[in-house]
Amino acid sequence: MKTAKELQASPIVGETHQVQNVANELHSYNLFTTDAALLEGVKREGGAWGVSEIAAFGEKCGKPEYLELGFLANKYTPELDTHDRFGNRVDSVRYHGAYHELMKSALEEGLHSQPWTHPREGAHVVRGAKAFMQSQVEAGHGCPVTMTFASIPSFRLQPEVAAIFESKILNRGYDPRNVPIDEKQSITVGMGMTEKQGGSDVRANSTMATPVNQPGAGQMYSLVGHKWFLSAPMCDVFLILAQTAAGVSCFAVPRWLPDGTKNALNVIRLKDKMGNKSNASSEVEFRGAQGWLIGDEGRGVPTIIEMVSLTRFDCMGASAGLMRAGLANAIHHCKQRAAFGAKLIDQPLMQNVLADLQLEYEGAMAFSMRMARALDKKDSDEHEAHLARLATAVGKYWICKRAPQHSYEIMECIGGSGVMENSIYPRLFRESVINPIWEGSGNVQCLDVLRAIGKTPAVLMAFNAELNKARGGNSILDQYLDGLNQQFMQLNPTDMHGLQYSARTMVDQMALAFEASLLVRHAPTAVSEAFCASRLAAQGHHNYGALPKGVNVKSIIERADPGVVKA
């Protein structure tokens, strides 16, 4: 460092200071092998066979040029052309090249297809781990990827319609052209449920569908109406809810008709969202748009819920990904930044905050990976099917809702630079508020929990059985489970007002108990004991950085350190 006298004598008048004590950019690290919680979760839940595959993708995701794609895709946002320069209706959205690069990479990696093309134990775990890492690079393009992935179970309910689309949906190529499906080897799938007047209450939808010729499953219908939210409007086919004489029904509506003409699906405008900027979300109108009925008339919600449950699972993983991305960057910063005579990473209060943020992520990752295993097994194991039905709603509610505060706290760890738009932190924060609302807000998830328990009591028995596997491992958890069981026993199905009024309280406790039970069974003792002491004990848990004394914060932080390889 130059002395004041040397600076004064410098011929460069503009040289006022040297840039020092600031962190450099985090890159050139493996998003998989440096993440202990993810690595352990993959191995534990049945994905050990895919470790090399995941690690290779983790290496790619950490490269500087790949991380830069996320910044570019969000800086240069989508633009809508409703008509071409000759006046022809085109309804075409233009994306930056970075968006297309991310889409191409995601599809080549099988993030839209792997469990369907290569079904085996751990397929959802391996695919989920890769999707989770990709979400740390950029979240917006994940919307069409997850919708494409999640559409397969709904399409397969109508085999003759699935035969038209499935092979192209599962193809690992990427073709963004706005051309008829017959001219493409690979296609993507979107979804449209909500309307202005109803929102999550899809039974209030006003879009009407009438048979073109014969009514019935697999037949072509004509749709007239609108959707208030339709994301990724450049997808090639959409699963759409519309009313028929028998009630809400589900339709596969392509952008282009089989005869090669444009379907009457008009994009009115793109939404100006606070987050998820790289992903175009639109308002659309159907002016006689044609589509195939999937399932029976009046069974639209049960048909599309097959898709929704998987997109909710991906919302959990993506929110956990935002936590991980922020925390990795924060630790990288704190290892280099000094204040008041010491590196931030060595200061007790900052250690408390960082360790607490890691505990949040540990619980979220354990929950997400356990749900991936349930998806792998649910078709052959009734317990796993029941667990997936209930716990997915619990996890989607809890993990997505915890991400915004987590992302904000990360910004505090950085300080003033944490709110600068040329850093990753504002993007992570803006993304964090999307998933709690997407695919059903917190209240919708809590009502779904009540609905699942009321309709199929066995789902609660499965959930409770999973919790009880951890009994005896931690006295605080045991006491917490006793209290939760008392609540379950007192559930009164005739008191719907009371059940709904207190639903969030119960689901909060269910989520914490589930995460704690997984950590007690599988995580290092330092992690599980700190989690239970800080979140389940009588005093409760409020702001991050309030861990009790005696927690081994250094070992917890090391599990999160992106500079330390764990495998």
Secondary structure, DSSP 8 states (H G I E B T S, - for coil): ---HHHHHH-S-TT------S------SS-TTTT-HHHHHHHHHTT-GGGHHHHHHHHHHHTSHHHHHHHHHHHHS--EEEEE-TTS-EEEEEE--HHHHHHHHHHHHTTTTTHHHHS--TTHHHHHHHHHHHHHHH-STTHHHHHHHHHHHHHHTTSHHHHHHHHHHHH-S------S-GGG-S---EEEE---TTTTT-GGG---EEEESSS-STT-EEEEEEEEEEEE-TTSSEEEEEEEETTEEEEEEEESB-TTS-B-SEEEEEE---SS-TTS-EEEEEEEEEEEEEESSTT-HHHHHHHHHHHHHHHHHHHHHHHHHHHHHHHHHHHHH-EETTEEGGGSHHHHHHHHHHHHHHHHHHHHHHHHHHHHHHTTT-HHHHHHHHHHHHHHHHHHHHHHHHHHHHHHHHH-GGGG-TTSSHHHHHHHHTTTTTTTS-HHHHHHHHHHHHHH-THHHHHHHHHHHTTTTS-HHHHHHHHHHHHHHHT--TT-HHHHHHTHHHHHHHHHHHHHHHHHHHHS-HHHHHHHHHHHTSTT---STT---TT--HHHHHHHH-TTS---
